[in-house]
């Protein structure tokens, strides 16, 4: 495992900034994105890993998500 100080230095962020980011609860946008990713993965795996973006998009729209093929 790497030390926090070293990782922050390499990534060009302050330690306090890292800890503030880590303590911040996920935003509504991030929660929505996570739910969307879970549903995409579900539809992909549930359909034999052969569904592409058009079919998955259609399934998500049927579930009430507002999405296009690129998002």
PyMOL CGO cylinders between C-alpha atoms (Angstrom):
from pymol import cmd
from pymol.cgo import CYLINDER

trace = [
    CYLINDER, 0.00, 0.00, 0.00, 1.22, 3.51, -0.76, 0.3, 1, 1, 1, 1, 1, 1,
    CYLINDER, 1.22, 3.51, -0.76, 1.31, 6.39, 1.69, 0.3, 1, 1, 1, 1, 1, 1,
    CYLINDER, 1.31, 6.39, 1.69, -1.32, 9.07, 1.25, 0.3, 1, 1, 1, 1, 1, 1,
    CYLINDER, -1.32, 9.07, 1.25, 1.34, 11.77, 1.18, 0.3, 1, 1, 1, 1, 1, 1,
    CYLINDER, 1.34, 11.77, 1.18, 3.15, 10.10, -1.72, 0.3, 1, 1, 1, 1, 1, 1,
    CYLINDER, 3.15, 10.10, -1.72, -0.03, 9.49, -3.74, 0.3, 1, 1, 1, 1, 1, 1,
    CYLINDER, -0.03, 9.49, -3.74, -1.17, 13.08, -3.25, 0.3, 1, 1, 1, 1, 1, 1,
    CYLINDER, -1.17, 13.08, -3.25, 2.23, 14.36, -4.33, 0.3, 1, 1, 1, 1, 1, 1,
    CYLINDER, 2.23, 14.36, -4.33, 2.25, 12.22, -7.46, 0.3, 1, 1, 1, 1, 1, 1,
    CYLINDER, 2.25, 12.22, -7.46, -1.31, 13.23, -8.36, 0.3, 1, 1, 1, 1, 1, 1,
    CYLINDER, -1.31, 13.23, -8.36, -0.71, 16.90, -7.59, 0.3, 1, 1, 1, 1, 1, 1,
    CYLINDER, -0.71, 16.90, -7.59, -3.38, 17.28, -4.90, 0.3, 1, 1, 1, 1, 1, 1,
    CYLINDER, -3.38, 17.28, -4.90, -3.12, 18.40, -1.31, 0.3, 1, 1, 1, 1, 1, 1,
    CYLINDER, -3.12, 18.40, -1.31, -3.66, 15.97, 1.54, 0.3, 1, 1, 1, 1, 1, 1,
    CYLINDER, -3.66, 15.97, 1.54, -6.40, 18.17, 2.94, 0.3, 1, 1, 1, 1, 1, 1,
    CYLINDER, -6.40, 18.17, 2.94, -8.10, 18.22, -0.47, 0.3, 1, 1, 1, 1, 1, 1,
    CYLINDER, -8.10, 18.22, -0.47, -7.96, 14.44, -0.63, 0.3, 1, 1, 1, 1, 1, 1,
    CYLINDER, -7.96, 14.44, -0.63, -9.46, 14.02, 2.83, 0.3, 1, 1, 1, 1, 1, 1,
    CYLINDER, -9.46, 14.02, 2.83, -12.17, 16.59, 2.09, 0.3, 1, 1, 1, 1, 1, 1,
    CYLINDER, -12.17, 16.59, 2.09, -13.07, 14.74, -1.14, 0.3, 1, 1, 1, 1, 1, 1,
    CYLINDER, -13.07, 14.74, -1.14, -13.14, 11.43, 0.71, 0.3, 1, 1, 1, 1, 1, 1,
    CYLINDER, -13.14, 11.43, 0.71, -15.45, 12.78, 3.44, 0.3, 1, 1, 1, 1, 1, 1,
    CYLINDER, -15.45, 12.78, 3.44, -17.91, 14.33, 0.98, 0.3, 1, 1, 1, 1, 1, 1,
    CYLINDER, -17.91, 14.33, 0.98, -21.04, 12.23, 0.48, 0.3, 1, 1, 1, 1, 1, 1,
    CYLINDER, -21.04, 12.23, 0.48, -21.89, 11.25, -3.10, 0.3, 1, 1, 1, 1, 1, 1,
    CYLINDER, -21.89, 11.25, -3.10, -23.94, 13.82, -5.00, 0.3, 1, 1, 1, 1, 1, 1,
    CYLINDER, -23.94, 13.82, -5.00, -27.37, 13.02, -6.43, 0.3, 1, 1, 1, 1, 1, 1,
    CYLINDER, -27.37, 13.02, -6.43, -25.78, 12.98, -9.88, 0.3, 1, 1, 1, 1, 1, 1,
    CYLINDER, -25.78, 12.98, -9.88, -23.22, 10.39, -8.80, 0.3, 1, 1, 1, 1, 1, 1,
    CYLINDER, -23.22, 10.39, -8.80, -25.94, 8.26, -7.15, 0.3, 1, 1, 1, 1, 1, 1,
    CYLINDER, -25.94, 8.26, -7.15, -28.00, 8.41, -10.35, 0.3, 1, 1, 1, 1, 1, 1,
    CYLINDER, -28.00, 8.41, -10.35, -24.97, 7.50, -12.44, 0.3, 1, 1, 1, 1, 1, 1,
    CYLINDER, -24.97, 7.50, -12.44, -24.21, 4.51, -10.19, 0.3, 1, 1, 1, 1, 1, 1,
    CYLINDER, -24.21, 4.51, -10.19, -27.81, 3.25, -10.50, 0.3, 1, 1, 1, 1, 1, 1,
    CYLINDER, -27.81, 3.25, -10.50, -27.57, 3.68, -14.27, 0.3, 1, 1, 1, 1, 1, 1,
    CYLINDER, -27.57, 3.68, -14.27, -24.29, 1.75, -14.47, 0.3, 1, 1, 1, 1, 1, 1,
    CYLINDER, -24.29, 1.75, -14.47, -25.78, -1.07, -12.37, 0.3, 1, 1, 1, 1, 1, 1,
    CYLINDER, -25.78, -1.07, -12.37, -28.79, -1.34, -14.68, 0.3, 1, 1, 1, 1, 1, 1,
    CYLINDER, -28.79, -1.34, -14.68, -26.57, -1.30, -17.79, 0.3, 1, 1, 1, 1, 1, 1,
    CYLINDER, -26.57, -1.30, -17.79, -24.45, -4.11, -16.35, 0.3, 1, 1, 1, 1, 1, 1,
    CYLINDER, -24.45, -4.11, -16.35, -27.58, -6.04, -15.35, 0.3, 1, 1, 1, 1, 1, 1,
    CYLINDER, -27.58, -6.04, -15.35, -29.10, -5.87, -18.85, 0.3, 1, 1, 1, 1, 1, 1,
    CYLINDER, -29.10, -5.87, -18.85, -25.78, -6.72, -20.50, 0.3, 1, 1, 1, 1, 1, 1,
    CYLINDER, -25.78, -6.72, -20.50, -25.14, -9.82, -18.36, 0.3, 1, 1, 1, 1, 1, 1,
    CYLINDER, -25.14, -9.82, -18.36, -28.81, -10.88, -18.15, 0.3, 1, 1, 1, 1, 1, 1,
    CYLINDER, -28.81, -10.88, -18.15, -28.99, -11.08, -21.94, 0.3, 1, 1, 1, 1, 1, 1,
    CYLINDER, -28.99, -11.08, -21.94, -25.95, -13.26, -22.51, 0.3, 1, 1, 1, 1, 1, 1,
    CYLINDER, -25.95, -13.26, -22.51, -23.54, -10.35, -22.92, 0.3, 1, 1, 1, 1, 1, 1,
    CYLINDER, -23.54, -10.35, -22.92, -24.73, -9.80, -26.48, 0.3, 1, 1, 1, 1, 1, 1,
    CYLINDER, -24.73, -9.80, -26.48, -26.89, -6.67, -26.08, 0.3, 1, 1, 1, 1, 1, 1,
    CYLINDER, -26.89, -6.67, -26.08, -25.29, -3.54, -27.49, 0.3, 1, 1, 1, 1, 1, 1,
    CYLINDER, -25.29, -3.54, -27.49, -26.03, 0.09, -26.76, 0.3, 1, 1, 1, 1, 1, 1,
    CYLINDER, -26.03, 0.09, -26.76, -29.25, 0.35, -28.84, 0.3, 1, 1, 1, 1, 1, 1,
    CYLINDER, -29.25, 0.35, -28.84, -31.00, -2.51, -27.02, 0.3, 1, 1, 1, 1, 1, 1,
    CYLINDER, -31.00, -2.51, -27.02, -29.71, -1.53, -23.60, 0.3, 1, 1, 1, 1, 1, 1,
    CYLINDER, -29.71, -1.53, -23.60, -30.80, 2.07, -24.23, 0.3, 1, 1, 1, 1, 1, 1,
    CYLINDER, -30.80, 2.07, -24.23, -34.29, 0.88, -25.10, 0.3, 1, 1, 1, 1, 1, 1,
    CYLINDER, -34.29, 0.88, -25.10, -34.48, -1.25, -21.94, 0.3, 1, 1, 1, 1, 1, 1,
    CYLINDER, -34.48, -1.25, -21.94, -33.34, 1.68, -19.79, 0.3, 1, 1, 1, 1, 1, 1,
    CYLINDER, -33.34, 1.68, -19.79, -35.90, 3.99, -21.37, 0.3, 1, 1, 1, 1, 1, 1,
    CYLINDER, -35.90, 3.99, -21.37, -38.61, 1.41, -20.62, 0.3, 1, 1, 1, 1, 1, 1,
    CYLINDER, -38.61, 1.41, -20.62, -37.50, 1.53, -16.98, 0.3, 1, 1, 1, 1, 1, 1,
    CYLINDER, -37.50, 1.53, -16.98, -37.90, 5.31, -16.93, 0.3, 1, 1, 1, 1, 1, 1,
    CYLINDER, -37.90, 5.31, -16.93, -34.30, 6.44, -17.35, 0.3, 1, 1, 1, 1, 1, 1,
    CYLINDER, -34.30, 6.44, -17.35, -33.73, 9.43, -19.62, 0.3, 1, 1, 1, 1, 1, 1,
    CYLINDER, -33.73, 9.43, -19.62, -30.82, 8.24, -21.73, 0.3, 1, 1, 1, 1, 1, 1,
    CYLINDER, -30.82, 8.24, -21.73, -29.48, 8.27, -25.26, 0.3, 1, 1, 1, 1, 1, 1,
    CYLINDER, -29.48, 8.27, -25.26, -27.01, 5.85, -26.80, 0.3, 1, 1, 1, 1, 1, 1,
    CYLINDER, -27.01, 5.85, -26.80, -24.06, 7.99, -25.75, 0.3, 1, 1, 1, 1, 1, 1,
    CYLINDER, -24.06, 7.99, -25.75, -25.38, 8.66, -22.20, 0.3, 1, 1, 1, 1, 1, 1,
]
cmd.load_cgo(trace, "trace")
